[in-house]
Amino acid sequence: MEINSVQNSKVKTWMKYHQKKYRDTDEKYLIEGEHLIEEALKVNVVDVLLVRKGKEHNFGYHGDIYVLEDHVMDKLSKNVSSVNYIAVCKKQIYEIKDNTRLLLLDAVQDPGNMGTIIRSAHSFGFDGIYLSEDCVDIYNEKVIRSTQGALFHLPIINCDLQMKVEELQKGGVEVVATALNEEAVYLGDYTPKASIALIMGNEGSGVKESLIKKADKVMKIEMANFESLNVAIAASICMYELRKG
């Protein structure tokens, strides 16, 4: 089916998915570009495929496909350069089944940081991520783009981190918060237990003091000059060091 007007009712609905409240209401979101669509198809979350008129595709997708005129596709896209493919996806129902290596994110706000952290967590074999309710939405288009598809392959769950920390500790998971406290142990000196949960905090204020107090250990990265690192870089360093053996 072809769509040649931005006033089309379906286009109006898809446009709404650039806003979190509509993504939450309909449990759907948009992704752009061939690579992300290929990754989304692997986990069967593509609901509708949108193709720029005049462009062929070989995704092997047999669901609903709409061909959009250039101005309609460009209206839907948030990419600075033209994209030929957009998919409407269904949110996944996540379940974290293994607690060997977990990441807890406290109020991480920057979409690029969030996406990079998700990508690193998947690369270094972490089993899942728990997000505080005040983290940036993982279905924000900048987050999705930064994950490079890792979003589709790693369970990520929003929750009350205070309660989650207590729950994990009762289950035998050692909770480790990152902070620049004097009593914090250096990453290189820390010996992880069989099951650990690493807490990384907000870009400006770090991990909330209430979470630091609940943690079993407090840890920091050894540095020669600067006192702190970008949270995505710090998280990646920690996750590499604490990755599954």
QUIDA-V198471 format. One record per pair of residues at least 24 apart in sequence whose C-alpha atoms are under 8 Angstrom apart, sorted by the first residue. I is the first residue (numbers start at 0). GAP is how many residues later the second one is. Records with the same first field share a line. If there is no record, write none. Layout:
# QUIDA-V198471
I: GAP ; GAP
This chain:
# QUIDA-V198471
0: 64 ; 65 ; 66
1: 64 ; 65 ; 66 ; 67
2: 63 ; 64 ; 65 ; 66 ; 69
3: 64 ; 65 ; 68
4: 64 ; 67
5: 65 ; 66 ; 69
10: 61 ; 65
13: 62 ; 74
14: 61
17: 122 ; 123
19: 117 ; 119 ; 120
22: 116
26: 63 ; 64
27: 60 ; 61 ; 62 ; 63
28: 59 ; 60 ; 61 ; 62 ; 110
29: 56 ; 57 ; 58 ; 59 ; 111
30: 55 ; 56 ; 57 ; 58 ; 110 ; 113 ; 114
31: 45 ; 47 ; 51 ; 53 ; 54 ; 55
32: 50 ; 51 ; 52 ; 53
33: 51
34: 113 ; 114
35: 109 ; 112 ; 113
36: 49 ; 50
38: 110 ; 113
39: 49 ; 109 ; 112
42: 109 ; 110
44: 44 ; 45 ; 46 ; 47
45: 41 ; 42 ; 43 ; 44
46: 40 ; 41 ; 42 ; 43
47: 39 ; 40 ; 41
48: 36 ; 37 ; 38 ; 39
49: 35 ; 36 ; 37 ; 38
50: 33 ; 34 ; 35
51: 31 ; 32 ; 33
54: 29
77: 63
93: 61 ; 62 ; 63
94: 60 ; 61 ; 62
95: 31 ; 32 ; 59 ; 60
96: 30
97: 29 ; 30
98: 28 ; 29 ; 74 ; 96 ; 97 ; 98
99: 26 ; 27 ; 73 ; 94 ; 95 ; 96 ; 144
100: 24 ; 25 ; 26 ; 27 ; 94 ; 95 ; 96 ; 97 ; 141 ; 142 ; 143
101: 24 ; 25 ; 26 ; 27 ; 28 ; 94 ; 95 ; 96
102: 25 ; 26 ; 27 ; 94 ; 95 ; 96 ; 97
103: 25 ; 26 ; 27 ; 28 ; 57 ; 93 ; 94 ; 95 ; 96
104: 24 ; 25 ; 26 ; 27 ; 30 ; 94 ; 95 ; 96 ; 97
105: 25 ; 26 ; 28 ; 29 ; 55 ; 93 ; 94 ; 95 ; 96 ; 100 ; 101 ; 102
106: 24 ; 25 ; 26 ; 27 ; 28 ; 29 ; 94 ; 95
107: 26 ; 27 ; 28 ; 93 ; 94 ; 95
108: 25 ; 26 ; 27 ; 93 ; 94
109: 26 ; 93
110: 25 ; 27 ; 29 ; 31 ; 32 ; 35
111: 30 ; 31 ; 34
112: 30 ; 118 ; 119
113: 24 ; 29 ; 32 ; 118
114: 27 ; 28 ; 29 ; 30 ; 31 ; 32
115: 30 ; 31 ; 116
116: 30 ; 115 ; 118 ; 119
117: 29 ; 32 ; 33 ; 36
118: 27 ; 28 ; 29 ; 30 ; 31 ; 32
119: 116 ; 119
120: 115 ; 118
121: 28 ; 31 ; 32
123: 115 ; 116 ; 119 ; 120
124: 118 ; 119
125: 113 ; 117 ; 118
126: 27 ; 28
127: 26 ; 27 ; 28
128: 25 ; 26 ; 27 ; 28
129: 26 ; 27 ; 28 ; 29 ; 31
130: 25 ; 26 ; 27 ; 28 ; 30
131: 26 ; 27 ; 28 ; 29
132: 25 ; 26 ; 27
160: 50
161: 48 ; 49
164: 49 ; 50
165: 48
172: 24
173: 41 ; 42 ; 43
174: 24 ; 40 ; 41 ; 42
175: 39 ; 40 ; 41 ; 42 ; 43
176: 30 ; 34 ; 35 ; 38 ; 39 ; 40 ; 41 ; 42
177: 29 ; 34 ; 40 ; 41 ; 42
178: 27 ; 28 ; 33 ; 39 ; 40 ; 41
179: 39 ; 40 ; 47
180: 37 ; 39
182: 35
183: 33 ; 34 ; 35 ; 36
184: 32 ; 33 ; 34 ; 35
185: 33 ; 34 ; 35 ; 36
186: 32 ; 33 ; 34 ; 35 ; 51 ; 54
187: 33 ; 34
189: 29
191: 50
199: 31 ; 35
200: 30
201: 29
202: 27 ; 28
